[in-house]
Amino acid sequence: VIASTILRNARIADGAEPVDLALAGGRIAAVGPALAVPDGATVVDARGGVVIPGLVDAHCHLDKTLWGRPWQPHAAGAAIEDRIRQGEARRAELGLPSHDGIHALLSRMVGLGTTLVRTHTDVDLGCRLDGIEMVAKVAAELAGAVDVEQVAFPQGGLITRPGTAELLAAAIDAGATVVGGIDPSALERDPVRHLETVFTLAAEKGAGVDVHLHERGTLGAFAMELTVELTEHFALQGRVTLSHAPAIAEIEPERARALADRLAAARVSLATATPYNTPVLPIAMLAEAGVVVASGNDGIRDLWGPWGTGSMLERVHQLAVRSNARRDDQIHQALATATDGGRRVLGRERVELAPGSPADLVVLPTAGVPEAVAMRPAPSYVVKGGVVVARDGVLV
Ligand SMILES: [Zn+2]
């Protein structure tokens, strides 16, 4: 095996003695002290930094971003419906979706360690497939540095907007791989019909499912139970994700645990953005029940809100703080949502710091993970498919 990259002086566990990693053919070829450098290999020095799997943003909205522009004061009302209206009313005036904005944001995300992305792209009667095509174009331009998967997302509704389901089908034909949905009761007023439409389309197209579920308390828990039933009915185990799903943090603990057991049995995963004052997902309980949880930034500097920098380390920091994490193992559990959890939600092979593993890696300038989550430094190196794609936070 001819190594293409030798990563020197990297710690593969908190505080461990630094070792070298040889990367070849997109994978880790060898791990050990003082590895020989084959002819033609690139050598980079991790300077004792800790190496972790490439970060995964499993829930964002690249098509909505205003990244790279002057500050845009938030002007939408307080309800989700207000933000939907605002987004649709102003996108033409603001030139959204914007190729340059998406390119700048995605480049920054890679610089900050993200090597795998699931983005929810608006598909509706107004913008049709414009966003799907724009995101696919930018993803192709940055291929090799990051993998981007699109959810065809009916932001403004599906049942309440006839013609949208046909556009979602066209979006899947155009390259999106996941069918989206949103608040089947609160927004759509017809939960069974909404979710059945989403699942039927996914089953027909061989796509996954990822439903935005902002619904709270028992209403949200009902939608989660319905999702489990439909996942089993359509045999889509392992292909279904519920995004946000704060309800499981709000219902009685016994019912929450029973619901978690059902999610785990049907292999329905959750994706959290840990936003604002919404209750945080109980990640320890969910891990114990065997529910896969991923993390994402959700909107990054857009008409839905002013926050987000594109950093998944920052998002993990927020999740850890809001989960009352203090111990190292709790901080690792929060980080795992942005590494293993994200890769499982996106159906990708696990990254392990051992020979044979995919070489999607991030080197952080700290001797361990907990300190990196606390300090949120820019990565020293980001490695995608065994090749250094970013250094000190910037694409190379
Ligand atoms: Zn979202």
Boltz pocket constraint, residues with backbone or C-beta under 6 A from the ligand:
constraints:
  - pocket:
      binder: B
      contacts: [[A, 59], [A, 60], [A, 61], [A, 120], [A, 212], [A, 243], [A, 298], [A, 299]]
      max_distance: 6.0
